[in-house]
Each structure stands twice: as C-alpha cells, then as structure tokens.
Amino acid sequence: MAAEVDALEIRRPCDVCGSIKRVHSISIVETLVVRDGYGLKAKRPGQKKPYVEDLSMPDYSRSFGKHVHRQRVIDRGNDHYFEKITDYETGKVIHHCEEPLSQHQGHGNAKRKNNQG
C-alpha cells in the first residue's frame, strides 16, 4: 500500500485537468475484403472442348505481386478471345487483349514444347 501511495505522489498531474490517474486504451481495427467471381463452360454433347468459356474472378498476379480481377471469354464458335486484367486498388486496366481466337497463339497450352532428349 505504501509503494502505491509513493507512486501516486511521484506522478506528474495532467496539465489540462490536474488528475494523476492514468487512462490506457487499446484499439484494434481489422478489415476483411471479400471478392467473388464466376466461371462457366458451355459444351455440346460429344465434343471434347467447350465452345464457350467465360470467367470473371479474383486472381493473384505473380508479376505484380498483388490480387487483380481477371475477365476472360473464349468463344470458339465465333473465333473470339477477350481478356482484361484490372488492378483492384486503382481500377487501372493492367492488361487488355481482344483478338480472333485463331490469332491468339503462343500462350498457355499453345506454347511450343521444349523437346529435350
């Protein structure tokens, strides 16, 4: 009890109110961002590949090191390819590609294989 009284006497009073009591507060704020998307494939019976693929969803870009929004449509029936990648934070379009699907070569599975042997 004496140590408690000594500690109270040592405290410097508040310049505004004169109190020697101490007030402590902690504030924790967290933010959770939820992003959703969709993907679909339309197939005809007996055909291996879908004639339309459509997706619009969040994705992680390794080259930019952050999450982006990816939109892609592959329409084999109309020979059309569309892809747009947008930065979530700024809304800036990072990548845009719209061309005939037959011209969209050298990407993904269409890349040349390195035959080492």
N, C-alpha and C positions, 0 to 999 in steps of 0.2 A: 504494500500500500504506500509506503514511504517513497519507493522508487517511482511509483505512478505520480505522486504529488510533485516530486522533483522534476520529472519530465514535463509536467504541465507548466511549472514555473519557468522552465528554460525556453519554452515555445514563444516565438515572437507573435504578437497579436496581429490579426488581419488589419491592413491599412484602411479598408473600407468600413468594416463593421466592428472591429475590435475583438472579435472572438478568437479564442485559442484552440477551438475544436478544429479538427481536420475532416474534410469531406473527400472521399475517394470514389471514383466511379469508373466503370469499365463499359465500353460499348463495343459490341461485335456486330458487324453487318456483313452478310453474305448475299451474293446474287447468284441465282440459278437461271441459266438460259436454256430453254428447250426449243429445239428446232426439229421439225418433222419434214417428211417428204413422201414421195410415192415412186413406184416403178411398175411398169406393166409391159407385157409381151403379148402380142396377138399372133396366134398360129392358126394355120389351116390344117385340117386332118391330113395326115400322110406326108406333110412337109417337115423337114428337119429344122430349118431356121424359121424364126418368126418373121412375118412380113412387116411388122412394125414393132419397134422397141421405143419406149418413152420413159424417161426418168427425170425427176426433179427432186433433189435431195441434198442435204449437207454432206460435205466430203472434206477430208483433210488433204491439203496441198503440201507435199514434202518440199517442193521448190520454194514456196512462200513461207512455209513453217507455220501455217495457221488454217483455221477452218474457213471453207468457202462454200458457196452454193453452186451446184452443178446442175445444168439443164442439158439434156441430150435427147434428140429424136433421130432414130434411124428408120427411115421409111424405104424399104426395099422395093415395094410396089411402084413408088413414084420416083425412085432413084434420087433420094434426097437425104442429106446429112446436115444436122444442125447441132451445134454445141456452144454453150455460153457459160462461162465461169465468172462469178461475181464475188467480190470481197464483201463479207458480211458487215465489217466495221465501217467501211467507207461507201459502200454501194457501187464502187467503181467496177466496170467490166474489165476483168483481167485477161480473158481470152474469149474470142468470138470466131466461130468458123461455121460458114454456111456454104455448102457446095453440093454438086451432084455426088451421090454416094460412090459412083463408079470412078470419080476423080480422087476420092479420099483413100490414098494408098500410103503404105509405109508406116502405119500406126497399129499398135496392138498386135493382133494375130496376123496382120498383113505385112509385118516386118520380115525382112529377109532373115532366114536362119543361117547361123554360122556353122557350117558343116566342118567340124574338126575331126580328123580321123586319119 
